[in-house]
């Protein structure tokens, strides 16, 4: 909570500096609240979950591709061994 308060104070001071610079009161459209940070936290967690799902799917695809490749290589070598044995 302490870091959130520091961020809120820093953003408020920046907003106040903008007010002083432009000489008029800017509309406060961005209201920093606990709900704002909670919403950001939920969105970040959802994005991380989606990335984990993509990562696990890619890992399964890689493992499947590797297994098919190994079977293909072993099958080819076995076939060549049989083929050469028949020729000799």
PDB file of N, CA, C and O in Angstrom, chain B, residues numbered from 101:
ATOM      1  N   UNK B 101       0.815  -1.182   0.000  1.00  0.00           N
ATOM      2  CA  UNK B 101       0.000   0.000   0.000  1.00  0.00           C
ATOM      3  C   UNK B 101       0.870   1.262   0.000  1.00  0.00           C
ATOM      4  O   UNK B 101       0.475   2.292  -0.547  1.00  0.00           O
ATOM      5  N   UNK B 102       2.027   1.179   0.602  1.00  0.00           N
ATOM      6  CA  UNK B 102       2.890   2.347   0.719  1.00  0.00           C
ATOM      7  C   UNK B 102       3.369   2.812  -0.649  1.00  0.00           C
ATOM      8  O   UNK B 102       3.408   4.013  -0.919  1.00  0.00           O
ATOM      9  N   UNK B 103       3.734   1.871  -1.511  1.00  0.00           N
ATOM     10  CA  UNK B 103       4.206   2.243  -2.844  1.00  0.00           C
ATOM     11  C   UNK B 103       3.075   2.863  -3.657  1.00  0.00           C
ATOM     12  O   UNK B 103       3.307   3.765  -4.462  1.00  0.00           O
ATOM     13  N   UNK B 104       1.861   2.384  -3.449  1.00  0.00           N
ATOM     14  CA  UNK B 104       0.718   2.978  -4.148  1.00  0.00           C
ATOM     15  C   UNK B 104       0.510   4.419  -3.710  1.00  0.00           C
ATOM     16  O   UNK B 104       0.210   5.287  -4.530  1.00  0.00           O
ATOM     17  N   UNK B 105       0.670   4.674  -2.409  1.00  0.00           N
ATOM     18  CA  UNK B 105       0.525   6.041  -1.912  1.00  0.00           C
ATOM     19  C   UNK B 105       1.590   6.951  -2.509  1.00  0.00           C
ATOM     20  O   UNK B 105       1.310   8.099  -2.855  1.00  0.00           O
ATOM     21  N   UNK B 106       2.815   6.436  -2.629  1.00  0.00           N
ATOM     22  CA  UNK B 106       3.888   7.234  -3.220  1.00  0.00           C
ATOM     23  C   UNK B 106       3.601   7.548  -4.680  1.00  0.00           C
ATOM     24  O   UNK B 106       3.830   8.668  -5.136  1.00  0.00           O
ATOM     25  N   UNK B 107       3.103   6.564  -5.407  1.00  0.00           N
ATOM     26  CA  UNK B 107       2.755   6.789  -6.812  1.00  0.00           C
ATOM     27  C   UNK B 107       1.640   7.813  -6.912  1.00  0.00           C
ATOM     28  O   UNK B 107       1.682   8.703  -7.761  1.00  0.00           O
ATOM     29  N   UNK B 108       0.639   7.688  -6.044  1.00  0.00           N
ATOM     30  CA  UNK B 108      -0.479   8.631  -6.056  1.00  0.00           C
ATOM     31  C   UNK B 108       0.007  10.042  -5.767  1.00  0.00           C
ATOM     32  O   UNK B 108      -0.392  10.989  -6.445  1.00  0.00           O
ATOM     33  N   UNK B 109       0.869  10.191  -4.761  1.00  0.00           N
ATOM     34  CA  UNK B 109       1.399  11.515  -4.428  1.00  0.00           C
ATOM     35  C   UNK B 109       2.235  12.075  -5.569  1.00  0.00           C
ATOM     36  O   UNK B 109       2.147  13.261  -5.886  1.00  0.00           O
ATOM     37  N   UNK B 110       3.054  11.214  -6.190  1.00  0.00           N
ATOM     38  CA  UNK B 110       3.883  11.670  -7.307  1.00  0.00           C
ATOM     39  C   UNK B 110       3.043  12.113  -8.483  1.00  0.00           C
ATOM     40  O   UNK B 110       3.341  13.128  -9.113  1.00  0.00           O
ATOM     41  N   UNK B 111       2.001  11.367  -8.785  1.00  0.00           N
ATOM     42  CA  UNK B 111       1.135  11.746  -9.900  1.00  0.00           C
ATOM     43  C   UNK B 111       0.353  13.013  -9.576  1.00  0.00           C
ATOM     44  O   UNK B 111       0.137  13.852 -10.451  1.00  0.00           O
ATOM     45  N   UNK B 112      -0.069  13.155  -8.334  1.00  0.00           N
ATOM     46  CA  UNK B 112      -0.799  14.361  -7.943  1.00  0.00           C
ATOM     47  C   UNK B 112       0.108  15.582  -8.014  1.00  0.00           C
ATOM     48  O   UNK B 112      -0.328  16.650  -8.443  1.00  0.00           O
ATOM     49  N   UNK B 113       1.369  15.436  -7.597  1.00  0.00           N
ATOM     50  CA  UNK B 113       2.287  16.577  -7.674  1.00  0.00           C
ATOM     51  C   UNK B 113       2.567  16.946  -9.127  1.00  0.00           C
ATOM     52  O   UNK B 113       2.680  18.127  -9.453  1.00  0.00           O
ATOM     53  N   UNK B 114       2.679  15.948 -10.002  1.00  0.00           N
ATOM     54  CA  UNK B 114       2.863  16.244 -11.425  1.00  0.00           C
ATOM     55  C   UNK B 114       1.644  16.964 -11.981  1.00  0.00           C
ATOM     56  O   UNK B 114       1.772  17.887 -12.785  1.00  0.00           O
ATOM     57  N   UNK B 115       0.477  16.543 -11.555  1.00  0.00           N
ATOM     58  CA  UNK B 115      -0.756  17.189 -12.000  1.00  0.00           C
ATOM     59  C   UNK B 115      -0.807  18.635 -11.516  1.00  0.00           C
ATOM     60  O   UNK B 115      -1.215  19.530 -12.256  1.00  0.00           O
ATOM     61  N   UNK B 116      -0.389  18.855 -10.271  1.00  0.00           N
ATOM     62  CA  UNK B 116      -0.364  20.217  -9.731  1.00  0.00           C
ATOM     63  C   UNK B 116       0.626  21.094 -10.488  1.00  0.00           C
ATOM     64  O   UNK B 116       0.355  22.268 -10.736  1.00  0.00           O
ATOM     65  N   UNK B 117       1.776  20.525 -10.857  1.00  0.00           N
ATOM     66  CA  UNK B 117       2.760  21.292 -11.633  1.00  0.00           C
ATOM     67  C   UNK B 117       2.198  21.678 -12.995  1.00  0.00           C
ATOM     68  O   UNK B 117       2.440  22.785 -13.475  1.00  0.00           O
ATOM     69  N   UNK B 118       1.454  20.776 -13.616  1.00  0.00           N
ATOM     70  CA  UNK B 118       0.806  21.105 -14.886  1.00  0.00           C
ATOM     71  C   UNK B 118      -0.198  22.236 -14.708  1.00  0.00           C
ATOM     72  O   UNK B 118      -0.301  23.119 -15.560  1.00  0.00           O
ATOM     73  N   UNK B 119      -0.937  22.212 -13.603  1.00  0.00           N
ATOM     74  CA  UNK B 119      -1.893  23.288 -13.327  1.00  0.00           C
ATOM     75  C   UNK B 119      -1.182  24.625 -13.219  1.00  0.00           C
ATOM     76  O   UNK B 119      -1.638  25.627 -13.771  1.00  0.00           O
ATOM     77  N   UNK B 120      -0.063  24.637 -12.505  1.00  0.00           N
ATOM     78  CA  UNK B 120       0.693  25.882 -12.350  1.00  0.00           C
ATOM     79  C   UNK B 120       1.271  26.344 -13.680  1.00  0.00           C
ATOM     80  O   UNK B 120       1.275  27.539 -13.977  1.00  0.00           O
ATOM     81  N   UNK B 121       1.759  25.402 -14.481  1.00  0.00           N
ATOM     82  CA  UNK B 121       2.387  25.747 -15.756  1.00  0.00           C
ATOM     83  C   UNK B 121       1.389  26.383 -16.711  1.00  0.00           C
ATOM     84  O   UNK B 121       1.697  27.392 -17.347  1.00  0.00           O
ATOM     85  N   UNK B 122       0.220  25.818 -16.816  1.00  0.00           N
ATOM     86  CA  UNK B 122      -0.754  26.325 -17.776  1.00  0.00           C
ATOM     87  C   UNK B 122      -1.618  27.438 -17.204  1.00  0.00           C
ATOM     88  O   UNK B 122      -2.373  28.074 -17.940  1.00  0.00           O
ATOM     89  N   UNK B 123      -1.518  27.681 -15.917  1.00  0.00           N
ATOM     90  CA  UNK B 123      -2.218  28.804 -15.310  1.00  0.00           C
ATOM     91  C   UNK B 123      -3.724  28.636 -15.205  1.00  0.00           C
ATOM     92  O   UNK B 123      -4.423  29.605 -14.907  1.00  0.00           O
ATOM     93  N   UNK B 124      -4.221  27.494 -15.431  1.00  0.00           N
ATOM     94  CA  UNK B 124      -5.656  27.251 -15.279  1.00  0.00           C
ATOM     95  C   UNK B 124      -5.860  25.854 -14.714  1.00  0.00           C
ATOM     96  O   UNK B 124      -4.980  24.996 -14.784  1.00  0.00           O
ATOM     97  N   UNK B 125      -6.991  25.662 -14.177  1.00  0.00           N
ATOM     98  CA  UNK B 125      -7.279  24.373 -13.551  1.00  0.00           C
ATOM     99  C   UNK B 125      -7.608  23.349 -14.633  1.00  0.00           C
ATOM    100  O   UNK B 125      -8.582  23.497 -15.371  1.00  0.00           O
ATOM    101  N   UNK B 126      -6.788  22.318 -14.713  1.00  0.00           N
ATOM    102  CA  UNK B 126      -7.055  21.249 -15.670  1.00  0.00           C
ATOM    103  C   UNK B 126      -8.121  20.317 -15.097  1.00  0.00           C
ATOM    104  O   UNK B 126      -8.172  20.106 -13.886  1.00  0.00           O
ATOM    105  N   UNK B 127      -8.965  19.762 -15.954  1.00  0.00           N
ATOM    106  CA  UNK B 127      -9.974  18.827 -15.437  1.00  0.00           C
ATOM    107  C   UNK B 127      -9.303  17.555 -14.924  1.00  0.00           C
ATOM    108  O   UNK B 127      -8.430  16.982 -15.575  1.00  0.00           O
ATOM    109  N   UNK B 128      -9.722  17.148 -13.783  1.00  0.00           N
ATOM    110  CA  UNK B 128      -9.136  15.936 -13.190  1.00  0.00           C
ATOM    111  C   UNK B 128      -9.876  14.725 -13.732  1.00  0.00           C
ATOM    112  O   UNK B 128     -10.831  14.236 -13.128  1.00  0.00           O
ATOM    113  N   UNK B 129      -9.416  14.253 -14.879  1.00  0.00           N
ATOM    114  CA  UNK B 129     -10.048  13.093 -15.498  1.00  0.00           C
ATOM    115  C   UNK B 129      -9.512  11.789 -14.933  1.00  0.00           C
ATOM    116  O   UNK B 129     -10.204  10.772 -14.912  1.00  0.00           O
ATOM    117  N   UNK B 130      -8.265  11.837 -14.473  1.00  0.00           N
ATOM    118  CA  UNK B 130      -7.662  10.615 -13.959  1.00  0.00           C
ATOM    119  C   UNK B 130      -7.705  10.647 -12.445  1.00  0.00           C
ATOM    120  O   UNK B 130      -7.014  11.443 -11.809  1.00  0.00           O
ATOM    121  N   UNK B 131      -8.498   9.803 -11.890  1.00  0.00           N
ATOM    122  CA  UNK B 131      -8.617   9.750 -10.451  1.00  0.00           C
ATOM    123  C   UNK B 131      -7.936   8.480  -9.967  1.00  0.00           C
ATOM    124  O   UNK B 131      -8.350   7.372 -10.306  1.00  0.00           O
ATOM    125  N   UNK B 132      -6.894   8.653  -9.176  1.00  0.00           N
ATOM    126  CA  UNK B 132      -6.120   7.517  -8.694  1.00  0.00           C
ATOM    127  C   UNK B 132      -6.779   6.998  -7.420  1.00  0.00           C
ATOM    128  O   UNK B 132      -6.816   7.689  -6.403  1.00  0.00           O
ATOM    129  N   UNK B 133      -7.285   5.803  -7.486  1.00  0.00           N
ATOM    130  CA  UNK B 133      -7.945   5.199  -6.328  1.00  0.00           C
ATOM    131  C   UNK B 133      -7.479   3.760  -6.186  1.00  0.00           C
ATOM    132  O   UNK B 133      -6.757   3.236  -7.034  1.00  0.00           O
ATOM    133  N   UNK B 134      -7.898   3.146  -5.120  1.00  0.00           N
ATOM    134  CA  UNK B 134      -7.593   1.733  -4.906  1.00  0.00           C
ATOM    135  C   UNK B 134      -8.219   0.885  -6.006  1.00  0.00           C
ATOM    136  O   UNK B 134      -7.624  -0.089  -6.466  1.00  0.00           O
ATOM    137  N   UNK B 135      -9.420   1.263  -6.423  1.00  0.00           N
ATOM    138  CA  UNK B 135     -10.102   0.497  -7.469  1.00  0.00           C
ATOM    139  C   UNK B 135      -9.321   0.545  -8.775  1.00  0.00           C
ATOM    140  O   UNK B 135      -9.276  -0.437  -9.515  1.00  0.00           O
ATOM    141  N   UNK B 136      -8.705   1.693  -9.055  1.00  0.00           N
ATOM    142  CA  UNK B 136      -7.902   1.838 -10.269  1.00  0.00           C
ATOM    143  C   UNK B 136      -6.729   0.862 -10.240  1.00  0.00           C
ATOM    144  O   UNK B 136      -6.469   0.172 -11.226  1.00  0.00           O
ATOM    145  N   UNK B 137      -6.021   0.802  -9.114  1.00  0.00           N
ATOM    146  CA  UNK B 137      -4.882  -0.108  -9.001  1.00  0.00           C
ATOM    147  C   UNK B 137      -5.331  -1.568  -9.007  1.00  0.00           C
ATOM    148  O   UNK B 137      -4.653  -2.423  -9.577  1.00  0.00           O
ATOM    149  N   UNK B 138      -6.465  -1.855  -8.377  1.00  0.00           N
ATOM    150  CA  UNK B 138      -6.980  -3.227  -8.384  1.00  0.00           C
ATOM    151  C   UNK B 138      -7.350  -3.670  -9.798  1.00  0.00           C
ATOM    152  O   UNK B 138      -7.105  -4.813 -10.185  1.00  0.00           O
ATOM    153  N   UNK B 139      -7.945  -2.753 -10.566  1.00  0.00           N
ATOM    154  CA  UNK B 139      -8.293  -3.081 -11.954  1.00  0.00           C
ATOM    155  C   UNK B 139      -7.033  -3.345 -12.775  1.00  0.00           C
ATOM    156  O   UNK B 139      -6.993  -4.274 -13.582  1.00  0.00           O
ATOM    157  N   UNK B 140      -6.003  -2.523 -12.564  1.00  0.00           N
ATOM    158  CA  UNK B 140      -4.737  -2.749 -13.268  1.00  0.00           C
ATOM    159  C   UNK B 140      -4.118  -4.086 -12.870  1.00  0.00           C
ATOM    160  O   UNK B 140      -3.572  -4.803 -13.708  1.00  0.00           O
ATOM    161  N   UNK B 141      -4.209  -4.410 -11.588  1.00  0.00           N
ATOM    162  CA  UNK B 141      -3.657  -5.672 -11.099  1.00  0.00           C
ATOM    163  C   UNK B 141      -4.383  -6.862 -11.734  1.00  0.00           C
ATOM    164  O   UNK B 141      -3.750  -7.838 -12.134  1.00  0.00           O
ATOM    165  N   UNK B 142      -5.712  -6.775 -11.823  1.00  0.00           N
ATOM    166  CA  UNK B 142      -6.483  -7.855 -12.450  1.00  0.00           C
ATOM    167  C   UNK B 142      -6.107  -8.016 -13.918  1.00  0.00           C
ATOM    168  O   UNK B 142      -5.953  -9.135 -14.406  1.00  0.00           O
ATOM    169  N   UNK B 143      -5.959  -6.894 -14.620  1.00  0.00           N
ATOM    170  CA  UNK B 143      -5.610  -6.966 -16.039  1.00  0.00           C
ATOM    171  C   UNK B 143      -4.220  -7.564 -16.224  1.00  0.00           C
ATOM    172  O   UNK B 143      -3.995  -8.342 -17.151  1.00  0.00           O
ATOM    173  N   UNK B 144      -3.285  -7.203 -15.342  1.00  0.00           N
ATOM    174  CA  UNK B 144      -1.933  -7.746 -15.426  1.00  0.00           C
ATOM    175  C   UNK B 144      -1.935  -9.252 -15.169  1.00  0.00           C
ATOM    176  O   UNK B 144      -1.264 -10.008 -15.871  1.00  0.00           O
ATOM    177  N   UNK B 145      -2.692  -9.683 -14.160  1.00  0.00           N
ATOM    178  CA  UNK B 145      -2.768 -11.118 -13.865  1.00  0.00           C
ATOM    179  C   UNK B 145      -3.408 -11.885 -15.024  1.00  0.00           C
ATOM    180  O   UNK B 145      -2.969 -12.985 -15.360  1.00  0.00           O
ATOM    181  N   UNK B 146      -4.444 -11.304 -15.633  1.00  0.00           N
ATOM    182  CA  UNK B 146      -5.093 -11.961 -16.772  1.00  0.00           C
ATOM    183  C   UNK B 146      -4.124 -12.079 -17.945  1.00  0.00           C
ATOM    184  O   UNK B 146      -4.087 -13.104 -18.626  1.00  0.00           O
ATOM    185  N   UNK B 147      -3.342 -11.030 -18.178  1.00  0.00           N
ATOM    186  CA  UNK B 147      -2.359 -11.075 -19.268  1.00  0.00           C
ATOM    187  C   UNK B 147      -1.297 -12.135 -18.988  1.00  0.00           C
ATOM    188  O   UNK B 147      -0.887 -12.856 -19.898  1.00  0.00           O
ATOM    189  N   UNK B 148      -0.851 -12.235 -17.744  1.00  0.00           N
ATOM    190  CA  UNK B 148       0.146 -13.251 -17.381  1.00  0.00           C
ATOM    191  C   UNK B 148      -0.424 -14.658 -17.559  1.00  0.00           C
ATOM    192  O   UNK B 148       0.273 -15.555 -18.032  1.00  0.00           O
ATOM    193  N   UNK B 149      -1.683 -14.851 -17.182  1.00  0.00           N
ATOM    194  CA  UNK B 149      -2.318 -16.165 -17.371  1.00  0.00           C
ATOM    195  C   UNK B 149      -2.398 -16.534 -18.848  1.00  0.00           C
ATOM    196  O   UNK B 149      -2.149 -17.680 -19.222  1.00  0.00           O
ATOM    197  N   UNK B 150      -2.747 -15.555 -19.689  1.00  0.00           N
ATOM    198  CA  UNK B 150      -2.812 -15.835 -21.130  1.00  0.00           C
ATOM    199  C   UNK B 150      -1.436 -16.203 -21.664  1.00  0.00           C
ATOM    200  O   UNK B 150      -1.312 -17.108 -22.490  1.00  0.00           O
ATOM    201  N   UNK B 151      -0.397 -15.506 -21.199  1.00  0.00           N
ATOM    202  CA  UNK B 151       0.961 -15.829 -21.644  1.00  0.00           C
ATOM    203  C   UNK B 151       1.379 -17.225 -21.194  1.00  0.00           C
ATOM    204  O   UNK B 151       2.041 -17.945 -21.941  1.00  0.00           O
ATOM    205  N   UNK B 152       0.996 -17.609 -19.979  1.00  0.00           N
ATOM    206  CA  UNK B 152       1.323 -18.957 -19.508  1.00  0.00           C
ATOM    207  C   UNK B 152       0.622 -20.014 -20.356  1.00  0.00           C
ATOM    208  O   UNK B 152       1.209 -21.049 -20.669  1.00  0.00           O
ATOM    209  N   UNK B 153      -0.632 -19.757 -20.728  1.00  0.00           N
ATOM    210  CA  UNK B 153      -1.355 -20.709 -21.583  1.00  0.00           C
ATOM    211  C   UNK B 153      -0.676 -20.851 -22.935  1.00  0.00           C
ATOM    212  O   UNK B 153      -0.514 -21.962 -23.441  1.00  0.00           O
ATOM    213  N   UNK B 154      -0.281 -19.729 -23.519  1.00  0.00           N
ATOM    214  CA  UNK B 154       0.402 -19.773 -24.817  1.00  0.00           C
ATOM    215  C   UNK B 154       1.715 -20.521 -24.687  1.00  0.00           C
ATOM    216  O   UNK B 154       2.056 -21.336 -25.545  1.00  0.00           O
ATOM    217  N   UNK B 155       2.457 -20.250 -23.615  1.00  0.00           N
ATOM    218  CA  UNK B 155       3.745 -20.900 -23.403  1.00  0.00           C
ATOM    219  C   UNK B 155       3.576 -22.409 -23.264  1.00  0.00           C
ATOM    220  O   UNK B 155       4.342 -23.172 -23.852  1.00  0.00           O
ATOM    221  N   UNK B 156       2.583 -22.848 -22.492  1.00  0.00           N
ATOM    222  CA  UNK B 156       2.398 -24.294 -22.316  1.00  0.00           C
ATOM    223  C   UNK B 156       1.963 -24.950 -23.624  1.00  0.00           C
ATOM    224  O   UNK B 156       2.394 -26.063 -23.924  1.00  0.00           O
ATOM    225  N   UNK B 157       1.112 -24.276 -24.410  1.00  0.00           N
ATOM    226  CA  UNK B 157       0.711 -24.840 -25.701  1.00  0.00           C
ATOM    227  C   UNK B 157       1.906 -24.956 -26.635  1.00  0.00           C
ATOM    228  O   UNK B 157       2.036 -25.941 -27.362  1.00  0.00           O
ATOM    229  N   UNK B 158       2.778 -23.953 -26.620  1.00  0.00           N
ATOM    230  CA  UNK B 158       3.970 -24.018 -27.470  1.00  0.00           C
ATOM    231  C   UNK B 158       4.895 -25.144 -27.035  1.00  0.00           C
ATOM    232  O   UNK B 158       5.504 -25.811 -27.871  1.00  0.00           O
ATOM    233  N   UNK B 159       5.000 -25.357 -25.721  1.00  0.00           N
ATOM    234  CA  UNK B 159       5.837 -26.453 -25.233  1.00  0.00           C
ATOM    235  C   UNK B 159       5.280 -27.798 -25.679  1.00  0.00           C
ATOM    236  O   UNK B 159       6.038 -28.669 -26.106  1.00  0.00           O
ATOM    237  N   UNK B 160       3.961 -27.977 -25.587  1.00  0.00           N
ATOM    238  CA  UNK B 160       3.358 -29.236 -26.032  1.00  0.00           C
ATOM    239  C   UNK B 160       3.545 -29.440 -27.525  1.00  0.00           C
ATOM    240  O   UNK B 160       3.805 -30.559 -27.968  1.00  0.00           O
ATOM    241  N   UNK B 161       3.417 -28.382 -28.301  1.00  0.00           N
ATOM    242  CA  UNK B 161       3.623 -28.500 -29.747  1.00  0.00           C
ATOM    243  C   UNK B 161       5.064 -28.878 -30.058  1.00  0.00           C
ATOM    244  O   UNK B 161       5.319 -29.701 -30.938  1.00  0.00           O
ATOM    245  N   UNK B 162       6.014 -28.273 -29.332  1.00  0.00           N
ATOM    246  CA  UNK B 162       7.421 -28.595 -29.560  1.00  0.00           C
ATOM    247  C   UNK B 162       7.699 -30.053 -29.208  1.00  0.00           C
ATOM    248  O   UNK B 162       8.395 -30.749 -29.947  1.00  0.00           O
ATOM    249  N   UNK B 163       7.155 -30.519 -28.078  1.00  0.00           N
ATOM    250  CA  UNK B 163       7.368 -31.912 -27.671  1.00  0.00           C
ATOM    251  C   UNK B 163       6.761 -32.859 -28.699  1.00  0.00           C
ATOM    252  O   UNK B 163       7.369 -33.870 -29.051  1.00  0.00           O
ATOM    253  N   UNK B 164       5.558 -32.534 -29.183  1.00  0.00           N
ATOM    254  CA  UNK B 164       4.923 -33.385 -30.197  1.00  0.00           C
ATOM    255  C   UNK B 164       5.739 -33.391 -31.487  1.00  0.00           C
ATOM    256  O   UNK B 164       5.927 -34.442 -32.099  1.00  0.00           O
ATOM    257  N   UNK B 165       6.220 -32.232 -31.895  1.00  0.00           N
ATOM    258  CA  UNK B 165       7.034 -32.140 -33.113  1.00  0.00           C
ATOM    259  C   UNK B 165       8.318 -32.947 -32.955  1.00  0.00           C
ATOM    260  O   UNK B 165       8.732 -33.650 -33.877  1.00  0.00           O
ATOM    261  N   UNK B 166       8.947 -32.845 -31.784  1.00  0.00           N
ATOM    262  CA  UNK B 166      10.179 -33.585 -31.520  1.00  0.00           C
ATOM    263  C   UNK B 166       9.918 -35.093 -31.547  1.00  0.00           C
ATOM    264  O   UNK B 166      10.710 -35.849 -32.111  1.00  0.00           O
ATOM    265  N   UNK B 167       8.818 -35.529 -30.945  1.00  0.00           N
ATOM    266  CA  UNK B 167       8.493 -36.962 -30.940  1.00  0.00           C
ATOM    267  C   UNK B 167       8.251 -37.476 -32.355  1.00  0.00           C
ATOM    268  O   UNK B 167       8.728 -38.552 -32.713  1.00  0.00           O
ATOM    269  N   UNK B 168       7.521 -36.720 -33.153  1.00  0.00           N
ATOM    270  CA  UNK B 168       7.272 -37.135 -34.539  1.00  0.00           C
ATOM    271  C   UNK B 168       8.579 -37.193 -35.313  1.00  0.00           C
ATOM    272  O   UNK B 168       8.789 -38.105 -36.113  1.00  0.00           O
ATOM    273  N   UNK B 169       9.456 -36.227 -35.081  1.00  0.00           N
ATOM    274  CA  UNK B 169      10.751 -36.213 -35.775  1.00  0.00           C
ATOM    275  C   UNK B 169      11.593 -37.420 -35.397  1.00  0.00           C
ATOM    276  O   UNK B 169      12.201 -38.051 -36.262  1.00  0.00           O
ATOM    277  N   UNK B 170      11.633 -37.745 -34.113  1.00  0.00           N
ATOM    278  CA  UNK B 170      12.415 -38.898 -33.659  1.00  0.00           C
ATOM    279  C   UNK B 170      11.851 -40.185 -34.256  1.00  0.00           C
ATOM    280  O   UNK B 170      12.608 -41.039 -34.718  1.00  0.00           O
ATOM    281  N   UNK B 171      10.538 -40.324 -34.247  1.00  0.00           N
ATOM    282  CA  UNK B 171       9.924 -41.522 -34.830  1.00  0.00           C
ATOM    283  C   UNK B 171      10.233 -41.601 -36.319  1.00  0.00           C
ATOM    284  O   UNK B 171      10.516 -42.682 -36.836  1.00  0.00           O
ATOM    285  N   UNK B 172      10.181 -40.472 -37.008  1.00  0.00           N
ATOM    286  CA  UNK B 172      10.468 -40.469 -38.448  1.00  0.00           C
ATOM    287  C   UNK B 172      11.914 -40.863 -38.724  1.00  0.00           C
ATOM    288  O   UNK B 172      12.181 -41.640 -39.640  1.00  0.00           O
ATOM    289  N   UNK B 173      12.847 -40.333 -37.941  1.00  0.00           N
ATOM    290  CA  UNK B 173      14.264 -40.656 -38.146  1.00  0.00           C
ATOM    291  C   UNK B 173      14.518 -42.126 -37.840  1.00  0.00           C
ATOM    292  O   UNK B 173      15.179 -42.816 -38.616  1.00  0.00           O
ATOM    293  N   UNK B 174      13.999 -42.609 -36.721  1.00  0.00           N
ATOM    294  CA  UNK B 174      14.201 -44.014 -36.355  1.00  0.00           C
ATOM    295  C   UNK B 174      13.544 -44.924 -37.388  1.00  0.00           C
ATOM    296  O   UNK B 174      14.123 -45.938 -37.776  1.00  0.00           O
ATOM    297  N   UNK B 175      12.348 -44.573 -37.832  1.00  0.00           N
ATOM    298  CA  UNK B 175      11.674 -45.368 -38.858  1.00  0.00           C
ATOM    299  C   UNK B 175      12.450 -45.392 -40.155  1.00  0.00           C
ATOM    300  O   UNK B 175      12.554 -46.434 -40.801  1.00  0.00           O
ATOM    301  N   UNK B 176      12.997 -44.246 -40.542  1.00  0.00           N
ATOM    302  CA  UNK B 176      13.791 -44.185 -41.770  1.00  0.00           C
ATOM    303  C   UNK B 176      15.044 -45.038 -41.648  1.00  0.00           C
ATOM    304  O   UNK B 176      15.379 -45.782 -42.569  1.00  0.00           O
ATOM    305  N   UNK B 177      15.737 -44.939 -40.523  1.00  0.00           N
ATOM    306  CA  UNK B 177      16.947 -45.745 -40.328  1.00  0.00           C
ATOM    307  C   UNK B 177      16.615 -47.237 -40.313  1.00  0.00           C
ATOM    308  O   UNK B 177      17.349 -48.043 -40.884  1.00  0.00           O
ATOM    309  N   UNK B 178      15.516 -47.601 -39.663  1.00  0.00           N
ATOM    310  CA  UNK B 178      15.106 -49.000 -39.623  1.00  0.00           C
ATOM    311  C   UNK B 178      14.779 -49.499 -41.030  1.00  0.00           C
ATOM    312  O   UNK B 178      15.170 -50.603 -41.408  1.00  0.00           O
ATOM    313  N   UNK B 179      14.059 -48.679 -41.804  1.00  0.00           N
ATOM    314  CA  UNK B 179      13.710 -49.057 -43.174  1.00  0.00           C
ATOM    315  C   UNK B 179      14.963 -49.198 -44.026  1.00  0.00           C
ATOM    316  O   UNK B 179      15.080 -50.141 -44.809  1.00  0.00           O
ATOM    317  N   UNK B 180      15.916 -48.252 -43.878  1.00  0.00           N
ATOM    318  CA  UNK B 180      17.151 -48.335 -44.663  1.00  0.00           C
ATOM    319  C   UNK B 180      17.954 -49.581 -44.293  1.00  0.00           C
ATOM    320  O   UNK B 180      18.544 -50.229 -45.157  1.00  0.00           O
ATOM    321  N   UNK B 181      17.971 -49.910 -42.994  1.00  0.00           N
ATOM    322  CA  UNK B 181      18.696 -51.102 -42.556  1.00  0.00           C
ATOM    323  C   UNK B 181      18.079 -52.348 -43.195  1.00  0.00           C
ATOM    324  O   UNK B 181      18.805 -53.215 -43.682  1.00  0.00           O
ATOM    325  N   UNK B 182      16.747 -52.444 -43.197  1.00  0.00           N
ATOM    326  CA  UNK B 182      16.063 -53.584 -43.810  1.00  0.00           C
ATOM    327  C   UNK B 182      16.316 -53.608 -45.317  1.00  0.00           C
ATOM    328  O   UNK B 182      16.563 -54.663 -45.900  1.00  0.00           O
ATOM    329  N   UNK B 183      16.252 -52.432 -45.933  1.00  0.00           N
ATOM    330  CA  UNK B 183      16.425 -52.341 -47.376  1.00  0.00           C
ATOM    331  C   UNK B 183      17.837 -52.767 -47.783  1.00  0.00           C
ATOM    332  O   UNK B 183      18.012 -53.504 -48.753  1.00  0.00           O
ATOM    333  N   UNK B 184      18.842 -52.300 -47.035  1.00  0.00           N
ATOM    334  CA  UNK B 184      20.230 -52.673 -47.337  1.00  0.00           C
ATOM    335  C   UNK B 184      20.437 -54.165 -47.081  1.00  0.00           C
ATOM    336  O   UNK B 184      21.146 -54.829 -47.838  1.00  0.00           O
ATOM    337  N   UNK B 185      19.820 -54.701 -46.012  1.00  0.00           N
ATOM    338  CA  UNK B 185      19.943 -56.126 -45.711  1.00  0.00           C
ATOM    339  C   UNK B 185      19.353 -56.974 -46.842  1.00  0.00           C
ATOM    340  O   UNK B 185      19.905 -58.016 -47.196  1.00  0.00           O
ATOM    341  N   UNK B 186      18.237 -56.523 -47.402  1.00  0.00           N
ATOM    342  CA  UNK B 186      17.616 -57.260 -48.513  1.00  0.00           C
ATOM    343  C   UNK B 186      18.513 -57.212 -49.747  1.00  0.00           C
ATOM    344  O   UNK B 186      18.651 -58.213 -50.450  1.00  0.00           O
ATOM    345  N   UNK B 187      19.120 -56.064 -50.015  1.00  0.00           N
ATOM    346  CA  UNK B 187      19.987 -55.923 -51.185  1.00  0.00           C
ATOM    347  C   UNK B 187      21.236 -56.784 -51.075  1.00  0.00           C
ATOM    348  O   UNK B 187      21.717 -57.325 -52.071  1.00  0.00           O
ATOM    349  N   UNK B 188      21.755 -56.907 -49.869  1.00  0.00           N
ATOM    350  CA  UNK B 188      22.990 -57.674 -49.679  1.00  0.00           C
ATOM    351  C   UNK B 188      22.626 -59.111 -49.564  1.00  0.00           C
ATOM    352  O   UNK B 188      23.503 -59.959 -49.399  1.00  0.00           O
TER     353      UNK B 188
END
